[in-house]
Structure formats: structure tokens, C-alpha cells
């Protein structure tokens, strides 16, 4: 499973191609691909994880298809389709688990850092690898659910945030076949006789079967994981 840049996987494939062929059942990527019907093979799009090292992303997709290693790509459209409210992080933090409290803290820091980047001009180096489409208007629509106002915050925007996208947890869920079949709709692209799956091909087709059921599933798993490692009695979500 690849949750960030594909740089490391690209190196692994270059150095240990036979190992990849013999041992890897499939490669799950949190990222994105160009429209699957527009080319005869899968090509990475400008998803942030791809953008961090586009050459590596192209190499990984090209290699997996050439070596006949199946891929599963989960796109941002799926994450956008099943967000959580920040209050869920508050509920999880009630367990007093250090991971839960750290997630809440880091989520606020990450959102505020992202806000500082999106308000910069498109060519500003401070944006780092952020795609040009990720501007202040996109931020408000994605995380606040509103159009960009005339007056925008100059510091923290956390208090206005209504939606957080669970990119990595959804990618982990889709690795489990029972969760994949229960909660996701996959589009298939066959290359050299091998099936490659894409979940969330566009905004209108985000690959989620039932948003409420998926949210209940992963929020319950979050809570169970925190409680189980602490050996604490169950806390019921009020969210």
C-alpha cells in the first residue's frame, strides 16, 4: 500500500523486479489516474502524491502494467465522498489514547499549513508540490463546504472547517477484500490481460456504495482500535 510519493516503490521495482513479480499480489495506491477510457493504459494524474515525484509515479504505473502486477488506485474523489466532521476527532480523543489526541492535534496543524499554502500565488515556491487547482476556492469548497468569501482568515481556519477527508484510512480499508466489496465500486482497466482497479474515477462517480454505511464502518474501527490497545471499556460515539 502506497500512501504518499511513489519514489520508494520506484526504487524497489528498479532494484528488485523479480521480487515484485513473485511476491506482490497487488499494489494499492492513494493517488489518481487520468480518465481510464482515454488511454490504452493507466497514467498517473496530478494528485498530490503523484505530483511529489511524477517521474516515479509514471515509472511505477508503467512497470506494474508491464510486469502484470495488479494495481488498485483510490482517488481523491472517494475521499471527498465520505468526509468526517472534526467532532469525530474530539470523540476519539475521549479515549485519551495518545494516537487519537495526536491525530486531532496534527489535523489542525495540517489544515492550517495547507491554508497558508493555498492562498499563495500559483508559482510561489512555498506551495511546494501542491497542484495549481488547489487554491483558496478549492479549500473552502472541500473543507468548509462553502464558496470563498470576500474576507478570508489571515491565520487559523480550523474553526470554520466542516469536513476532513480520510485519504489513508480509506486506502487501508480497500486492501481488505470484504470491505472492498461491501463499500466500494471499482472501475476496471485490463492491460495485458491483468485487471487494474480504480475507485473514484470522477466527482460524479466517487466509487462509494453507501456513504453512511462506510462512515459508520471506519469510525467504529477507529474507536475499536483505540479502545482495544488501551484495554478500556467501550465508549459509544455521540457523533
C-alpha positions in Angstrom: 0.0 0.0 0.0 1.4 3.4 -1.0 0.0 6.4 0.9 2.5 9.1 -0.2 5.0 9.6 -3.0 5.8 6.6 -5.1 9.6 7.3 -5.0 10.4 4.4 -2.7 8.4 1.9 -4.7 10.0 3.0 -7.9 13.4 2.3 -6.4 12.3 -1.1 -5.1 11.0 -2.1 -8.5 14.2 -1.0 -10.2 16.4 -2.9 -7.7 14.2 -6.0 -7.2 12.0 -6.5 -10.2 11.9 -10.3 -9.8 10.9 -9.9 -6.1 8.0 -7.7 -7.1 6.8 -10.1 -9.7 6.9 -13.2 -7.4 5.8 -11.7 -4.1 3.5 -8.7 -4.7 -0.2 -9.7 -5.1 -1.3 -6.1 -5.9 -0.2 -2.5 -5.4 -2.7 -0.2 -3.7 -2.1 3.5 -4.3 -3.7 6.5 -2.7 -3.4 8.8 -5.7 -5.2 9.1 -9.0 -5.1 8.3 -12.7 -6.1 10.1 -15.9 -9.6 9.0 -17.3 -9.3 5.3 -17.8 -11.1 5.3 -21.1 -8.8 8.0 -22.7 -5.7 5.8 -23.0 -4.9 2.1 -23.5 -3.1 2.0 -20.2 -3.2 3.7 -16.8 -1.4 7.0 -16.4 -1.0 9.0 -13.2 -2.8 12.3 -12.9 -1.9 15.4 -10.9 -2.9 14.0 -7.5 -0.7 15.4 -4.7 1.0 12.1 -4.1 1.9 11.7 -7.7 3.0 15.3 -8.0 5.6 14.8 -5.3 7.6 12.7 -7.7 5.8 12.5 -11.1 8.6 10.6 -12.7 8.4 7.9 -10.0 4.6 7.7 -10.4 4.9 7.3 -14.2 7.5 4.6 -13.7 5.5 2.7 -11.1 2.3 2.6 -13.2 4.2 1.7 -16.3 6.2 -1.0 -14.6 3.2 -2.6 -12.8 1.4 -2.9 -16.1 4.4 -4.1 -18.0 5.2 -6.7 -15.3 1.5 -7.7 -14.9 1.2 -6.7 -11.3 -2.4 -5.6 -10.5 -3.0 -2.1 -9.1 -5.8 -0.6 -7.1 -6.0 3.2 -7.2 -8.1 5.1 -4.7 -8.6 8.7 -5.8 -9.4 12.0 -4.0 -12.9 11.7 -5.3 -13.6 8.8 -3.0 -12.1 10.7 0.0 -14.2 13.7 -0.9 -17.3 11.5 -1.0 -17.1 10.3 2.6 -15.6 13.1 4.8 -15.8 13.4 8.6 -16.6 16.4 10.8 -13.8 17.5 13.2 -16.1 16.5 16.0 -15.3 12.8 15.3 -11.7 13.5 16.3 -12.9 15.0 19.5 -14.9 11.8 20.2 -11.9 9.6 19.5 -9.7 11.8 21.8 -12.1 11.0 24.6 -10.3 7.6 24.8 -7.2 9.6 25.9 -5.2 7.4 23.5 -2.0 9.2 22.6 -2.6 8.4 18.9 -6.1 9.8 19.0 -5.1 13.0 20.7 -2.1 13.4 18.3 -4.3 12.9 15.3 -6.6 15.7 16.5 -3.6 18.0 17.1 -1.8 17.2 13.8 -5.1 17.5 11.8 -5.5 21.1 13.0 -1.8 21.9 12.2 -2.0 20.3 8.8 -5.2 22.1 7.8 -3.7 25.5 8.9 -0.5 24.7 7.0 -2.5 23.8 3.9 -4.5 27.0 4.1 -1.3 29.0 4.2 -0.2 27.3 1.0 -3.4 27.6 -1.0 -3.6 31.4 -0.6 -0.1 31.8 -2.1 0.2 32.7 -5.8 0.3 29.6 -8.2 4.0 29.8 -8.9 5.1 30.6 -5.3 7.7 28.0 -4.1 6.0 28.0 -0.7 3.2 25.9 -2.3 5.8 23.1 -2.8 4.2 20.2 -4.8 0.6 21.4 -4.3 -1.3 21.2 -7.7 -2.4 24.6 -9.1 -6.1 23.5 -8.8 -5.7 23.6 -5.0 -6.4 27.2 -4.4 -8.4 29.1 -1.7 -11.7 28.5 -3.6 -11.0 24.7 -3.7 -10.1 24.8 0.0 -13.4 26.4 1.0 -15.4 24.0 -1.1 -13.5 20.9 0.0 -13.1 21.5 3.8 -15.8 24.1 4.6 -18.5 23.3 2.1 -19.0 26.9 1.1 -18.0 29.4 -1.6 -14.9 31.5 -1.0 -16.0 34.6 1.0 -14.7 38.1 0.3 -13.0 38.3 3.7 -10.8 35.2 4.5 -8.9 34.3 7.7 -5.4 35.5 7.9 -4.3 32.9 10.5 -6.0 29.7 11.6 -9.0 28.5 9.6 -9.6 25.4 11.8 -12.8 26.8 13.5 -14.5 27.0 10.1 -13.7 23.5 8.9 -16.6 21.2 8.5 -15.1 18.3 6.5 -11.9 16.3 6.8 -11.0 13.7 4.2 -9.9 10.3 5.3 -7.5 9.5 2.5 -5.2 7.0 4.2 -7.9 5.1 6.3 -9.9 4.5 3.1 -6.9 3.2 1.3 -6.2 0.8 4.2 -9.9 -0.4 4.1 -9.8 -1.1 0.4 -6.9 -3.5 1.0 -9.3 -5.9 2.8 -11.4 -7.8 0.2 -14.6 -7.9 2.4 -14.5 -4.1 3.0 -13.7 -3.5 -0.7 -16.7 -5.5 -1.9 -19.0 -4.1 0.7 -18.3 -0.4 0.4 -16.6 0.4 -2.9 -17.5 0.3 -6.6 -14.4 -0.3 -8.7 -13.9 0.5 -12.4 -11.7 -2.0 -14.2 -9.0 -1.4 -16.8 -7.5 -4.5 -18.3 -3.9 -4.2 -19.5 -2.0 -7.2 -20.9 -4.8 -9.5 -19.6 -4.4 -8.2 -16.0 -7.2 -6.3 -14.1 -6.3 -2.9 -12.7 -9.0 -1.3 -10.5 -9.7 2.4 -10.0 -12.0 3.7 -7.2 -13.4 7.2 -7.7 -12.9 8.0 -11.4 -14.6 11.4 -11.1 -16.6 13.6 -8.8 -19.9 12.1 -10.0 -18.6 8.5 -9.8 -16.7 8.5 -6.4 -16.8 4.7 -6.0 -18.7 4.7 -2.7 -21.7 2.4 -2.4 -23.3 3.8 0.7 -21.7 6.9 2.3 -23.4 6.4 5.7 -22.5 2.8 6.0 -18.9 3.5 5.1 -18.7 6.3 7.6 -20.2 4.0 10.3 -17.7 1.3 9.4 -14.5 3.3 9.6 -15.5 5.4 12.6 -16.3 2.3 14.6 -13.0 0.7 13.6 -11.2 3.9 14.7 -12.8 3.7 18.1 -12.3 0.0 18.5 -8.6 0.3 17.7 -8.1 3.0 20.3 -10.0 1.2 23.0 -8.5 -2.3 22.2 -5.0 -1.1 22.6 -5.9 0.6 25.9 -8.0 -2.3 27.2 -10.6 0.2 28.1 -14.4 -0.3 28.3 -16.3 0.7 25.2 -17.1 4.4 24.6 -20.0 5.0 22.3 -19.7 7.6 19.7 -22.1 10.6 20.1 -21.3 11.9 16.6 
